Amino acid sequence: MSKTIPKPPDGGSALHSAPDLEWLEEDVPKASAFQDTYFSRAGGLEETRHVFLGGNGLPERWQDCETFAIAEFGFGTGLNFLTTLHALRRLGTAPQLKFLSFELFPMTKDQLERALGAFPELATETQELLQTWAPEPGWCRFAFEGAELLLAIGDARVMVDDLLGGKVVMPEIDAWFLDGFSPSRNPELWSEELLKAACDLTAADGTLATYTSAGWVRRNLQAAGFAIDKRRGFAGKREMVVGKKG
Ligand SMILES: C[S@@+](CC[C@H](N)C(=O)[O-])C[C@H]1O[C@@H](n2cnc3c(N)ncnc32)[C@H](O)[C@@H]1O
């Protein structure tokens, strides 16, 4: 179990306010506080499919399992969750999805609607999310056909303790989507301590994928207990990283 995750200076009681956004090319949100976009300007949906689904061997790994647990640092627009749900629903026999995500700055319904409007393929899933979207600080559970979304609204470094301590119950994680903002702008989500907590929560054959191949993130992943490998990145990016517990 991970013991000492450095906490934010205010102990995690920062206001969980909606992010201040700029919009690039009309519908690509960029967080002013982090000076980074929520997904690739070259195509968010395809990026999610390439990096997070493909990088974790999905949907192939969904054959022959009853439940499958995914966890993510940074819910953002919900694009990763909705793309995953969409892919799962296209399978004849699909496992029940448990999707855990952490978000310190939950978007408003209007912000989500604008960002997700760029992906008409996900219109059904987007409408379902918008209808149920009412994030409150703390733990929120949202039910979808085929999936349960468990959202930690707060600082991931603080909220993860509830999982490590068994206060909040979640199956062992089969696949991680490591999707903080760029490590240089959002180092909190890439620290060795948080990644160690992620590893502790992971099933023995669990995997991870991330779009970044920053050297210090790779080293933190290894120190946390993951064996990592590089793959071709999305849209001209030379590399991304995948990994396995172990
Ligand atoms: C690149 S975006 C995630 C994009 C998202 N996965 C999607 O599908 O749209 C990174 C997210 O991490 C969130 N974040 C940054 N620092 C955080 C922290 N300490 N705890 C929880 N969430 C955090 C940001 O607010 C932002 O929504």
The ligand as a MOL file (V3000), in Angstrom:
LIG
                    3D

  0  0  0     0  0            999 V3000
M  V30 BEGIN CTAB
M  V30 COUNTS 27 29 0 0 0
M  V30 BEGIN ATOM
M  V30 1 C -5.9600 15.9490 -20.4090 0
M  V30 2 S -7.3080 16.2700 -19.3660 0 CHG=1
M  V30 3 C -8.1860 14.7150 -19.3570 0
M  V30 4 C -8.9970 14.4710 -20.5990 0
M  V30 5 C -10.0520 13.4250 -20.4010 0
M  V30 6 N -9.5250 12.1250 -20.0930 0
M  V30 7 C -11.0530 13.3840 -21.5340 0
M  V30 8 O -11.4190 12.2580 -21.9690 0
M  V30 9 O -11.5040 14.4480 -21.9260 0 CHG=-1
M  V30 10 C -6.5950 16.2410 -17.7330 0
M  V30 11 C -7.6430 16.3570 -16.6270 0
M  V30 12 O -7.0150 16.1820 -15.3620 0
M  V30 13 C -7.6650 17.0340 -14.4240 0
M  V30 14 N -6.7550 17.2260 -13.2720 0
M  V30 15 C -5.6080 17.9540 -13.2240 0
M  V30 16 N -5.0250 17.8540 -12.0100 0
M  V30 17 C -5.8200 17.0360 -11.2660 0
M  V30 18 C -5.7420 16.5250 -9.9290 0
M  V30 19 N -4.7330 16.8740 -9.1100 0
M  V30 20 N -6.7160 15.6900 -9.5020 0
M  V30 21 C -7.7480 15.3450 -10.3260 0
M  V30 22 N -7.8690 15.7940 -11.5980 0
M  V30 23 C -6.9290 16.6260 -12.0660 0
M  V30 24 C -7.8890 18.2950 -15.2380 0
M  V30 25 O -8.8570 19.1450 -14.6580 0
M  V30 26 C -8.3220 17.7100 -16.5910 0
M  V30 27 O -9.7070 17.5500 -16.6570 0
M  V30 END ATOM
M  V30 BEGIN BOND
M  V30 1 1 1 2
M  V30 2 1 2 3
M  V30 3 1 2 10
M  V30 4 1 3 4
M  V30 5 1 4 5
M  V30 6 1 5 6
M  V30 7 1 5 7
M  V30 8 2 7 8
M  V30 9 1 7 9
M  V30 10 1 10 11
M  V30 11 1 11 12
M  V30 12 1 11 26
M  V30 13 1 12 13
M  V30 14 1 13 14
M  V30 15 1 13 24
M  V30 16 1 14 15
M  V30 17 1 14 23
M  V30 18 2 15 16
M  V30 19 1 16 17
M  V30 20 1 17 18
M  V30 21 2 17 23
M  V30 22 1 18 19
M  V30 23 2 18 20
M  V30 24 1 20 21
M  V30 25 2 21 22
M  V30 26 1 22 23
M  V30 27 1 24 25
M  V30 28 1 24 26
M  V30 29 1 26 27
M  V30 END BOND
M  V30 END CTAB
M  END
